Amino acid sequence: MIIDCHGHYTTTPPGVGAWRDAQVAALGGGPVPDGGRFPVTDDEIRESIEGGQLRVQRERGIDLTLFSPRASWMGHQVGDATTSLDWTTRQNDLIKRVCDLYPANFVPVAQLPQSPGTSIENSVRELRRCVDELGFVGVNVNPDPTGGYWTGPDLGDRYWWPLWEAMQELDVPGMLHVSQAENPFFQTTGSYYLSADTTFFVQALSTGFMKDQPNLRLVIPHGGGAIPFHWGRFQGMSVREGWDFEGSTERIFFDTCVYHQPGIDLLLGVVPTERVLFGSEMLGAVRGDNPTTGSGWDDTGKYLEAANVTTEQRERLYSANARTVYPRLAAYLT
Ligand SMILES: [Zn+2]
């Protein structure tokens, strides 16, 4: 069984983007968009999925994708707490519709209605709704809802505790995933995503906050940014600074969204196998084929097949680790 832990609904029907555009326009004085759900039909959803993620799943032999709203569109910096809540609940409801239409192929993962400078309580409530009422198995947490200005509380701050506690109580992990870079200094999927991935690992290490949250599990996407490549740097710094490298980071997991063989080989050579989960993030930021190999950049299963791991390790990477990190998956794997 092959479980892809990192997929977003990047191919939403036009009604979704139009609703968001109207919502943003309303912030500037335009008419407020319809208060109901997105104007999207089930047939439009089927068309967007069957020609997109489902087609690629089948081509690549992926059985199941953990599916969440498009990350770059979370846009937590837009408007205020109400803006974020109105947008987020609809996005999560849309993911639920996709997963209900294709229960054998997609399992729902939520975004949160975060908003800079506001309490995390809205996010806790939406997480509970998604898990308890809608059957979601995980959540994307944005540690920088300012969109690249980095002015909010770091992960070691008590600000986050209600969310960490709810995640442990509900037994769902969080993928630490930022959204669109509002700060033009960054390119969203290149510099911003990867520097964020690196930054949050170092925050976990230097603050040791996960030691106060004994059952919290976090996933860092995109292979952990620069973390595996600089594993020795962080180990060495830990000795020097008195940080507990193992204790502070042992429940941090990494996906395989790394788009060349040497990168995957390095990741698997450095990070213990039980802490790596197969992911591809298709159809994501790096679509298309590598002209040298003729394969899709994000066809990460090909790299795993070529990697120097045992059959048992490969099975862990493909599915066993995901089942451990996302225990609520069991309800979908009967
Ligand atoms: Zn992503």
Boltz pocket constraint, residues with backbone or C-beta under 6 A from the ligand:
constraints:
  - pocket:
      binder: B
      contacts: [[A, 6], [A, 8], [A, 71], [A, 177], [A, 221], [A, 281]]
      max_distance: 6.0
